[in-house]
Amino acid sequence: MNFKNRDILSTRDLTREEIDYILNTAEKFDKNPQEFSDLLKGRILALVFYEPSTRTRISFETAMKKLGGEVISLGAVEASSIAKGENLSDTIRIVSSYADAIVLRHPKDGASKLAAEVSPVPVINGGDGAGHHPTQTLLDLYTMRKENKLEGVRIALVGDLKYGRTVHSLIYALTFYSAKITLVAPEELSMPRDIIEDIKRIGGDIEETSDLKEVIPEVDVLYMTRIQKERFPDPNEYRKVAGIYRLTPELLESAKEDMIIMHPLPRVDEIDPRVDETPQAKYFEQAKNGIPVRMAILSLVMGAL
């Protein structure tokens, strides 16, 4: 399967076979990373982040260095020519002449698509507004597969389903695996109707509720998300829903023993720190899984595999 010079912008652009191929490749890196330590020697990855990031930025940088490559970074937006008014297209045109691939994070939906249109090197969407975050979805799927919780899984997506780009990406990919999806959110943060209708149109099994306690005993995977204050146009609207869901050990008493809890992180107050000590908590392992998954993606789009 050939991914050379291919942009990774959305999970909607990937087939089940392509996703499985990426996950199988990630597994090889996960089991024996030393074997591939020179695979991208002499290659350069550019990180162009217009928004703050910890896991996405550092895991891509770690992945590239584990493969023997180098990383350049835009750095702080206010310290770049963007602060002088340079537009995204010009920034991408310049950066693409310095690197073999670009990871872009941007606050506007569709920014990665625009970047891909002007870049001669592959663009990987590291999150664009409330749009998509495909590499997060791939590491989510990889985590679920490692825990034997993928094919036919019962999963609840909880919290900010309106602005959460991680769940917007994940929900499409889950349909490939015959997942039974429950959306848990207040009306103000419900999944956009066009996405729900899309999922139903392609045969997805999906239902909605606002009651977290009700779904916990039923699911194999509980996927928590943060209420994203920075995405709300009106601070008063944020205050209405802040802290609406909080997962505690007491709530987990009704959960299946082998249920797993995931979260794209960062968290604020939606998961009680006491939950970290439970066997169900997998969100830190989930973040760690970003390294082999992103090693696979970088190797494939740069044509090294």
WOTA-V923324 format. One record per helix or strand of 2 or more residues. SS is the DSSP state (H for helix, E for strand). FROM is the first residue (numbers start at 0). TO is the last residue. Records with the same first field share a line. If there is no record, write none. Layout:
SS->FROM-TO + FROM-TO
This chain:
H->10-12 + 15-30 + 32-35 + 54-65 + 76-78 + 80-83 + 87-95 + 110-117 + 133-145 + 164-174 + 186-188 + 192-200 + 211-215 + 228-230 + 234-240 + 250-253 + 272-276 + 282-287 + 289-300
E->43-48 + 69-72 + 100-105 + 121-127 + 153-157 + 179-183 + 204-208 + 220-223 + 259-262
